[in-house]
């Protein structure tokens, strides 16, 4: 038997994205965002309120990086979503994160998060931002045979029903292959 729950944000998995920018004085900022995803082969859609310092930075000319939150940095990733750079400009100093400038876009890379998408804003309207991926920067420690190894990355996902972060688990099938068994 099925039960109606009404309108909920229950899309699984929801990535935990850490968006980093520079303000006009080159202070690095980062925020936690769960409402985003791939919208085209080189494009990401983000649902971001205009009140975020990160959005203000992007609209003022900063590019952005989007890093995938990982198991080892849950506390830091949650913190950058709890504290606003509107109120605390140096909030990253409370974390274990260190930033380096991207050599491709005008935005910081968080060294501790091993998978970073370097992006430029394409459009922003009605609190929906589309960004172009111009490079993917990875720490070599998460590569196996030149490809990102999700087991080494250890990404987390947001569970909106329980307000928790969860680790992504085991392989259960092969994309573009297992369905062939039904042909």
LOKOLMI-134567 format. One line per 2 residues: their letters; for each residue x, y, z of N, C-alpha, C. Coordinates in Angstrom, 2 decimals, decimal comma, always signed. Atoms other than C-alpha are relative to their C-alpha. Layout:
<nodes>
A = X:Y:Z:X:Y:Z:X:Y:Z ~ ...
</nodes>
This chain:
<nodes>
XX = +0,84:-1,19:+0,00:+0,00:+0,00:+0,00:+0,88:+1,24:+0,00 ~ -0,74:-1,26:+0,10:+1,24:+3,49:-0,86:-0,67:+1,06:+0,87
XX = +0,51:-1,08:-0,84:+0,84:+6,63:+1,27:+0,43:+1,33:-0,62 ~ -0,32:-1,34:+0,50:+0,69:+10,25:+0,07:+0,62:+0,83:+1,11
XX = -0,69:-0,83:-0,99:+3,15:+12,54:+1,88:-0,11:+1,49:-0,32 ~ +0,07:-1,40:+0,37:+2,37:+15,78:+0,07:+1,28:+0,43:-0,69
XX = -1,17:-0,54:+0,69:+5,03:+18,04:-1,40:+1,20:-0,05:+0,93 ~ -1,25:+0,14:-0,75:+8,51:+17,15:-0,15:+1,16:+0,08:-0,99
XX = -1,21:-0,07:+0,85:+12,05:+17,59:-1,49:+0,73:-1,33:+0,02 ~ -0,55:+1,34:-0,12:+12,63:+13,84:-1,59:+0,52:-0,52:-1,34
XX = -0,71:+0,53:+1,15:+14,95:+13,35:-4,55:+1,25:-0,66:+0,54 ~ -1,14:+0,73:-0,54:+17,53:+10,71:-3,81:+0,89:-0,51:-1,12
XX = -0,72:-0,74:-1,04:+20,45:+11,00:-3,76:+0,05:+1,49:-0,34 ~ -0,21:-1,43:+0,17:+20,81:+14,75:-3,25:+1,47:+0,27:+0,27
XX = -1,42:-0,26:-0,24:+24,41:+15,80:-3,74:+0,19:+1,11:+1,03 ~ -0,36:-1,09:-0,91:+26,07:+17,94:-1,10:+1,12:+0,75:-0,71
XX = -0,91:-0,81:+0,80:+27,77:+20,68:-3,08:+0,55:+1,14:+0,83 ~ -0,63:-1,11:-0,70:+30,25:+23,13:-1,60:+0,44:+1,00:-1,07
XX = -0,24:-1,03:+1,01:+30,26:+26,30:-3,69:+0,94:+1,04:+0,58 ~ -0,99:-0,96:-0,49:+33,29:+28,56:-3,32:+0,16:+1,14:-0,99
XX = -0,17:-1,23:+0,79:+33,78:+32,13:-4,54:+0,97:+0,92:+0,71 ~ -0,74:-1,11:-0,60:+35,83:+35,23:-3,92:-0,93:+1,20:+0,11
XX = +0,71:-1,28:-0,05:+34,35:+38,48:-2,67:+0,87:+1,06:-0,70 ~ -0,72:-1,06:+0,73:+35,49:+41,83:-4,10:+1,38:+0,29:+0,58
XX = -1,31:-0,18:-0,62:+38,42:+41,89:-1,65:+0,85:-1,26:-0,05 ~ -0,70:+1,28:+0,18:+39,54:+38,36:-2,67:-0,02:-0,90:+1,24
XX = +0,21:+0,93:-1,11:+38,33:+36,74:+0,59:-0,74:-1,21:-0,56 ~ +0,67:+1,22:+0,43:+37,40:+33,12:-0,09:-1,23:-0,25:+0,87
XX = +1,25:+0,33:-0,68:+33,87:+32,09:+0,83:-0,45:-1,35:-0,52 ~ +0,58:+1,27:+0,44:+32,09:+28,74:+0,67:-1,35:-0,18:+0,66
XX = +1,32:+0,32:-0,53:+28,53:+27,58:+1,15:-0,37:-1,43:-0,37 ~ +0,51:+1,33:+0,22:+26,76:+24,24:+1,31:-1,33:+0,13:-0,75
XX = +1,25:-0,02:+0,76:+24,02:+23,64:-1,28:-0,37:-1,42:-0,39 ~ +0,44:+1,35:+0,37:+21,97:+20,49:-1,79:-0,90:+0,02:-1,23
XX = +0,94:-0,06:+1,11:+19,65:+21,74:-4,52:+0,72:+0,39:-1,27 ~ -0,69:-0,22:+1,26:+21,64:+21,36:-7,69:+0,27:-1,32:-0,68
XX = -0,31:+1,21:+0,74:+22,51:+18,91:-10,39:+0,36:+0,30:-1,44 ~ -0,36:-0,12:+1,41:+23,66:+18,31:-13,94:-1,24:+0,32:-0,81
XX = +1,13:-0,35:+0,86:+21,37:+19,99:-16,47:+0,33:-0,15:-1,48 ~ -0,46:+0,24:+1,36:+23,44:+19,42:-19,64:+1,40:-0,58:+0,10
XX = -1,30:+0,68:-0,05:+26,74:+17,81:-20,60:+1,10:+0,84:+0,62 ~ -1,01:-0,86:-0,62:+28,73:+20,83:-19,39:-0,66:+1,09:+0,84
XX = +0,78:-1,02:-0,70:+26,16:+22,62:-17,25:-0,61:-0,56:+1,28 ~ +0,62:+0,33:-1,29:+24,90:+22,58:-13,67:-1,06:+1,05:+0,29
XX = +1,06:-0,88:-0,46:+21,66:+24,05:-12,34:+0,05:+0,03:+1,52 ~ -0,02:-0,17:-1,44:+21,68:+25,45:-8,81:-1,20:+0,85:+0,41
XX = +1,07:-0,81:-0,56:+18,75:+26,74:-6,76:+0,59:+0,75:+1,19 ~ -0,70:-0,81:-1,00:+20,27:+29,61:-4,76:-0,71:+1,32:+0,24
XX = +0,63:-1,26:-0,38:+18,62:+32,47:-2,90:+0,96:+1,17:-0,20 ~ -0,80:-1,20:+0,20:+19,85:+35,98:-3,69:+0,63:+0,51:+1,29
XX = -0,52:-0,49:-1,27:+20,50:+36,53:+0,01:+1,38:-0,58:+0,34 ~ -1,30:+0,61:-0,29:+23,57:+34,26:-0,02:+1,15:+0,89:-0,45
XX = -1,22:-0,75:+0,35:+26,93:+36,04:+0,03:+0,65:-0,59:-1,25 ~ -0,56:+0,68:+1,17:+28,09:+33,46:-2,52:-0,66:+0,51:-1,29
XX = +0,71:-0,50:+1,18:+25,41:+34,60:-4,98:+0,39:+1,45:-0,28 ~ -0,42:-1,40:+0,17:+26,31:+38,24:-4,38:+1,40:+0,06:-0,62
XX = -1,36:+0,03:+0,56:+29,96:+37,38:-5,11:-0,03:-0,35:-1,48 ~ +0,09:+0,41:+1,41:+29,06:+35,64:-8,36:-0,58:+1,13:-0,85
XX = +0,63:-1,10:+0,76:+26,80:+38,49:-9,49:+0,94:+1,20:-0,11 ~ -0,98:-1,10:+0,03:+29,66:+40,92:-8,69:+1,21:-0,33:-0,87
XX = -1,08:+0,31:+0,93:+31,99:+39,06:-11,07:+0,87:-1,19:+0,33 ~ -0,79:+1,18:-0,34:+33,44:+36,07:-9,24:-0,53:-1,20:-0,78
XX = +0,42:+1,30:+0,50:+33,38:+32,69:-10,93:-0,27:-0,86:+1,23 ~ +0,26:+0,88:-1,13:+32,69:+29,66:-8,75:+0,61:-1,37:-0,23
XX = -0,36:+1,41:+0,05:+33,94:+26,22:-7,93:-1,06:-0,75:+0,78 ~ +0,95:+0,87:-0,68:+31,68:+23,38:-6,91:+0,73:-1,28:+0,34
XX = -0,67:+1,21:-0,46:+33,27:+20,67:-4,81:-1,03:-0,96:+0,56 ~ +0,87:+1,04:-0,54:+31,67:+17,40:-3,83:+0,41:-0,25:+1,45
XX = -0,27:+0,24:-1,42:+31,39:+17,04:-0,05:+0,33:-1,47:+0,23 ~ -0,46:+1,36:-0,26:+33,08:+13,96:+1,38:-0,14:-0,39:+1,48
XX = +0,16:+0,56:-1,34:+32,83:+11,71:+4,43:+0,95:+0,63:+1,02 ~ -0,98:-0,50:-0,95:+36,02:+13,01:+6,04:-0,20:+1,46:+0,40
XX = +0,17:-1,43:-0,28:+34,80:+16,62:+6,01:-1,46:+0,38:+0,24 ~ +1,41:-0,26:-0,26:+31,14:+16,34:+7,05:-0,19:+1,23:+0,87
XX = +0,16:-1,11:-0,95:+31,53:+18,77:+9,97:+0,29:+1,34:-0,68 ~ -0,38:-1,24:+0,68:+33,29:+21,41:+7,84:-1,04:+0,37:-1,08
XX = +0,98:-0,25:+1,05:+30,82:+21,01:+4,97:-1,33:+0,48:+0,57 ~ +1,23:-0,44:-0,64:+27,84:+21,37:+7,30:+0,16:+1,42:+0,53
XX = -0,26:-1,32:-0,58:+29,40:+24,40:+9,02:-0,14:+1,12:-1,04 ~ +0,07:-1,08:+0,99:+29,75:+26,39:+5,78:-1,42:+0,23:-0,51
XX = +1,41:-0,21:+0,29:+26,01:+25,91:+5,31:-0,76:+0,64:+1,15 ~ +0,65:-0,56:-1,19:+25,16:+27,04:+8,84:+0,34:+1,47:+0,23
XX = -0,49:-1,35:-0,28:+27,18:+30,26:+8,94:+0,09:+0,78:-1,32 ~ +0,00:-0,83:+1,20:+26,75:+33,07:+6,42:+1,20:+0,95:-0,03
XX = -1,08:-0,98:+0,17:+29,64:+35,11:+5,06:-0,56:+1,42:+0,01 ~ +0,61:-1,32:-0,20:+27,17:+38,01:+5,20:+0,25:+0,48:+1,42
XX = -0,19:-0,32:-1,41:+27,71:+37,84:+8,97:+1,43:-0,22:+0,48 ~ -1,34:+0,36:-0,43:+31,20:+36,32:+9,24:+0,88:-0,19:-1,24
XX = -0,78:+0,02:+1,23:+33,56:+37,16:+6,37:+1,10:-1,05:+0,00 ~ -1,12:+0,96:-0,09:+36,31:+34,83:+7,62:-0,45:-1,36:+0,51
XX = +0,55:+1,25:-0,52:+34,09:+31,81:+8,32:+0,83:-1,22:-0,36 ~ -0,82:+1,15:+0,37:+36,46:+29,45:+6,48:+1,14:-0,25:+0,98
XX = -1,08:+0,16:-0,98:+39,08:+30,07:+9,17:-0,38:-0,94:+1,15 ~ +0,47:+0,91:-1,05:+36,93:+28,04:+11,60:+0,01:-1,46:-0,47
XX = +0,00:+1,36:+0,55:+37,13:+25,00:+9,30:+1,42:-0,52:-0,16 ~ -1,31:+0,55:+0,32:+39,98:+22,70:+8,39:+0,32:+0,16:-1,48
XX = -0,19:-0,23:+1,43:+39,66:+23,88:+4,77:+1,11:+1,02:-0,27 ~ -1,00:-0,93:+0,53:+42,50:+25,57:+2,89:-0,34:+0,22:-1,47
XX = +0,34:-0,26:+1,40:+41,96:+27,28:-0,44:+1,23:+0,42:-0,78 ~ -1,00:-0,46:+0,96:+44,14:+27,84:-3,46:-0,77:+0,59:-1,17
XX = +0,72:-0,55:+1,15:+43,23:+29,93:-6,48:-0,01:-0,98:-1,18 ~ +0,07:+0,76:+1,25:+42,03:+28,11:-9,56:+0,87:+0,71:-1,03
XX = -0,76:-0,64:+1,08:+44,29:+28,72:-12,55:-0,86:+0,13:-1,26 ~ +0,88:-0,06:+1,16:+41,26:+28,52:-14,87:-1,14:+1,01:+0,19
XX = +1,09:-0,94:-0,27:+38,45:+30,50:-13,21:+0,39:+0,89:+1,18 ~ -0,24:-0,93:-1,10:+38,35:+33,42:-10,77:-0,78:-0,46:+1,24
XX = +0,66:+0,57:-1,18:+37,40:+31,30:-7,74:+1,00:-0,90:+0,72 ~ -0,90:+0,87:-0,77:+39,07:+29,32:-4,95:-0,36:-1,47:-0,14
XX = +0,18:+1,45:-0,09:+39,54:+25,57:-4,84:+0,28:-0,39:+1,45 ~ -0,21:+0,50:-1,35:+39,16:+23,87:-1,46:+0,86:-1,26:-0,13
XX = -0,97:+1,09:+0,18:+42,21:+21,62:-1,26:-0,46:-1,34:+0,58 ~ +0,37:+1,23:-0,67:+40,70:+19,07:+1,12:-1,11:-0,78:-0,71
XX = +1,06:+0,68:+0,74:+37,76:+18,27:-1,18:+0,56:-0,39:-1,37 ~ -0,81:+0,44:+1,13:+39,29:+16,14:-3,94:-0,63:+0,10:-1,39
XX = +0,64:-0,14:+1,32:+36,73:+16,68:-6,75:-0,66:+1,37:-0,08 ~ +0,49:-1,37:+0,14:+36,09:+20,24:-7,88:-0,33:+0,29:-1,45
XX = +0,42:-0,46:+1,31:+34,14:+21,54:-10,86:+0,23:+1,50:-0,05 ~ -0,29:-1,42:+0,14:+35,46:+24,92:-12,00:-1,00:+0,56:-1,01
XX = +1,17:-0,44:+0,76:+32,57:+26,97:-13,34:-0,07:+1,51:-0,19 ~ +0,36:-1,40:+0,26:+31,34:+30,25:-14,80:-1,51:+0,09:-0,11
XX = +1,45:-0,19:+0,07:+27,82:+31,60:-14,42:-0,42:+0,28:-1,44 ~ +0,61:-0,25:+1,30:+25,71:+31,49:-17,56:-1,22:+0,91:+0,15
XX = +1,21:-0,81:-0,21:+22,44:+32,90:-16,19:-0,49:-0,18:+1,43 ~ +0,61:+0,05:-1,34:+20,58:+33,67:-12,98:-1,32:+0,74:-0,07
XX = +1,33:-0,60:+0,04:+16,86:+34,27:-12,87:-0,92:-0,79:+0,91 ~ +0,94:+0,63:-0,93:+14,17:+33,56:-10,27:+0,68:-1,00:+0,93
XX = -0,80:+0,77:-0,95:+16,85:+32,17:-7,93:+0,47:-1,35:-0,56 ~ -0,56:+1,18:+0,68:+17,89:+29,52:-10,49:+1,22:+0,46:-0,78
XX = -1,25:-0,35:+0,66:+21,50:+29,70:-11,64:+0,46:-1,18:-0,86 ~ -0,62:+0,98:+0,88:+22,92:+27,86:-14,61:+1,47:+0,38:-0,13
XX = -1,44:-0,25:+0,10:+26,70:+27,51:-14,64:+0,62:-0,99:-0,97 ~ -0,73:+0,82:+0,96:+29,07:+26,17:-17,25:+1,21:-0,61:+0,68
XX = -1,20:+0,68:-0,50:+31,65:+23,58:-16,23:+1,11:+0,25:-1,02 ~ -1,11:-0,25:+0,92:+34,96:+24,72:-17,74:+1,20:-0,89:+0,29
XX = -1,08:+0,93:-0,32:+37,24:+22,24:-15,97:-0,42:-0,83:+1,21 ~ +0,14:+0,83:-1,19:+37,21:+19,38:-13,50:+1,40:-0,22:+0,55
XX = -1,29:+0,13:-0,68:+40,10:+19,45:-11,03:-0,13:-1,08:+1,06 ~ +0,07:+1,09:-0,98:+40,80:+16,30:-9,04:+1,36:-0,24:+0,64
XX = -1,19:+0,46:-0,68:+43,30:+15,14:-6,49:+0,27:-1,40:-0,54 ~ -0,34:+1,29:+0,61:+45,13:+12,20:-8,06:-0,27:-1,19:+0,92
XX = +0,22:+1,11:-0,93:+44,56:+10,13:-4,91:-1,38:-0,65:-0,16 ~ +1,32:+0,60:+0,20:+40,92:+9,55:-5,96:-0,15:-0,62:-1,38
XX = +0,06:+0,57:+1,35:+41,80:+8,28:-9,45:+0,43:-1,47:+0,02 ~ -0,39:+1,37:+0,30:+41,95:+4,66:-10,55:-0,02:-0,12:-1,52
XX = -0,15:+0,09:+1,46:+43,21:+4,12:-14,09:-0,48:+1,27:-0,69 ~ +0,32:-1,29:+0,59:+42,72:+7,84:-14,77:-1,44:+0,47:+0,15
XX = +1,41:-0,36:-0,19:+39,04:+7,92:-13,73:-0,28:+0,18:+1,48 ~ +0,40:-0,21:-1,39:+37,38:+9,18:-10,55:-0,53:-1,32:+0,55
XX = +0,42:+1,21:-0,70:+36,94:+6,26:-8,16:-0,90:+0,43:+1,16 ~ +0,96:-0,47:-1,00:+33,79:+6,90:-6,12:+0,29:-0,57:+1,39
XX = -0,36:+0,57:-1,30:+35,03:+4,56:-3,37:+1,13:+0,79:+0,66 ~ -1,07:-0,83:-0,54:+38,13:+6,72:-2,97:-0,49:+1,41:+0,30
XX = +0,57:-1,34:-0,21:+36,16:+9,98:-3,27:-0,81:+0,04:+1,29 ~ +0,89:+0,09:-1,17:+33,66:+8,94:-0,55:-0,96:+1,20:+0,10
XX = +0,94:-1,13:-0,05:+30,97:+11,50:-1,46:-1,14:-0,27:+0,97 ~ +1,18:+0,14:-0,86:+28,05:+12,17:+0,85:-1,20:+0,54:-0,74
XX = +1,26:-0,47:+0,53:+24,43:+12,78:+0,05:-0,85:+0,52:+1,16 ~ +0,89:-0,58:-1,01:+21,78:+14,78:+1,91:-1,31:-0,76:+0,00
XX = +1,29:+0,66:-0,17:+18,73:+12,94:+3,25:-0,96:+1,02:+0,62 ~ +0,89:-1,04:-0,52:+16,02:+15,62:+3,56:-1,07:-0,52:+0,96
XX = +1,03:+0,55:-0,89:+13,54:+13,30:+5,30:+0,48:-0,09:+1,44 ~ -0,54:+0,18:-1,35:+15,84:+12,73:+8,26:+1,02:+1,06:+0,40
XX = -0,97:-1,07:-0,27:+18,07:+15,83:+8,02:+1,36:-0,58:+0,37 ~ -1,28:+0,65:-0,24:+21,18:+13,66:+7,81:+0,82:-0,02:-1,29
XX = -0,89:+0,25:+1,13:+24,17:+13,12:+5,56:+0,27:-1,49:-0,03 ~ -0,23:+1,43:+0,14:+24,73:+9,64:+4,19:+1,13:-0,24:-1,00
XX = -1,06:+0,38:+0,93:+27,63:+7,95:+2,49:-0,61:-0,81:-1,13 ~ +0,47:+0,77:+1,15:+27,04:+6,59:-1,00:+0,63:-1,39:+0,07
XX = -0,40:+1,37:-0,23:+27,28:+2,80:-1,06:+0,50:-0,78:-1,20 ~ -0,58:+1,00:+0,90:+28,12:-0,26:-3,09:-0,59:+0,04:-1,42
XX = +0,46:+0,17:+1,38:+27,82:-0,95:-6,82:-1,09:-1,07:+0,01 ~ +1,10:+0,95:+0,06:+24,49:-2,67:-7,54:-0,37:-0,39:-1,43
XX = +0,30:+0,32:+1,39:+24,46:-2,76:-11,33:+0,93:+0,71:-0,94 ~ -0,84:-0,60:+1,03:+26,08:-1,74:-14,60:-0,87:+0,81:-0,95
XX = +0,78:-0,89:+0,85:+24,63:+1,27:-16,44:+0,22:-0,33:-1,47 ~ +0,00:+0,25:+1,44:+23,80:+0,77:-20,12:+0,38:-1,44:-0,35
XX = -0,32:+1,42:+0,25:+24,41:-2,98:-19,74:-1,07:-0,92:+0,59 ~ +0,90:+0,95:-0,67:+22,11:-4,68:-17,22:-1,38:-0,06:-0,66
XX = +1,31:+0,00:+0,67:+18,94:-3,63:-19,06:-0,02:-0,83:-1,26 ~ -0,08:+0,84:+1,20:+20,16:-5,54:-22,09:-0,48:-1,43:+0,26
XX = +0,46:+1,35:-0,34:+19,24:-8,74:-20,24:-1,51:-0,15:-0,23 ~ +1,45:+0,05:+0,24:+15,57:-7,82:-20,81:-0,35:+0,10:-1,48
X = +0,26:-0,14:+1,44:+15,95:-7,33:-24,56:-0,32:-1,34:-0,63
</nodes>
